[in-house]
Amino acid sequence: MTKKPTKPAAPSTDRASAKASARARNDAAPASSRATRAAERRAAIVEAAMEEFIARGFAATRLDDIAKRAGVAKGTIYLHFKDKESMFEELVRTVIVPVVTRLTALPPPAGSVRDLVETFASNFLKEVIGTRRGDLVRLIVAEGPRFPSVADFYYREVVSRGMAAMRALIELGIARGEIRQKNLAHYPQILVAPAMIAVIWQSLFARHAPLDAQHMLRVHLDLIFGERSTA
C-alpha cells in the first residue's frame, strides 16, 4: 500500500521575515527619536557654550557651567565634544562660517567692483555688528593670542576665505581700472579694515562715541575707488 504524499509544511521563513520587518519598523521609530533628542541636546550645548563664552571669555568658561546652562549632565557633553576647543570650533562652524560662505558666494559683478564690495561689507556689518557673531569675533581677537589653536582654526575657516574673496575682487578691480593702487592686491586686509574696526569699536567705545559703520565704509571705499560722481 503506497502512502499518499503529504503536503510540505508552510515555510516559516515568511512568518519570520514578517516578524523581522515589524521589529525593524518598531526599532526605527525609537532610533529616530533618539537621533532627534541627541541633535537637540547637541544644539542646546552649543547654544549654552556661546552664552558662556561670551559672558565669561574662553579661558574662564568651564564645562560644568555649560552643562548647567544647557540642562544636561557634564558627561553628556563628552558624548558630543572631546573638549572646550572642539566645542568652540563647532560654534564657529554653525554661527559664523555660514555667513562668510554666503557672502563670499556672491555672483560676479554685473556693475562695478565697488558695488559688489560695498554689498559684501554692508551685509557683513548687518549680520555681525550688534549680534552674537560680533561678540564671538571680539572674543577671538581678545583671547586668540592665548589659544593659538583656536586662532588657527578661525583663520582657516573664516579669515582665509574672506581674504581670498577680497583679493579676487581687488584683482578684478585693478584689471577693470577701478582700482589704481595695484599693491592693494597684496593687502586685502585693508579692504575689510572698517568692518573689523566697527566690530571692536562697538564693544569698547560705542557708548562714548557711536560709530556710523556704514558711512565709514563708504568713506573708506572713496579712498580706494575714488569718490562717486554726483552728476
Secondary structure, 3 states (H helix, E strand, C coil): CCCCCCCCCCCCHHHHHHHHHHHHHHHHHHHHHHHHHHHHHHHHHHHHHHHHHHHHCCCCCCHHHHHHHHCCCHHHHHHHCCCHHHHHHHHHHHHCHHHHHHHHCCCCCCCCHHHHHHHHHHHHHHHHCCCHHHHHHHHHHHHHHHCHHHHHHHHHHHHHHHHHHHHHHHHHHHHHCCCCCHHHHHCCHHHHHHHHHHHHHHHHCCCCCCCCHHHHHHHHHHHHHCCCCCC
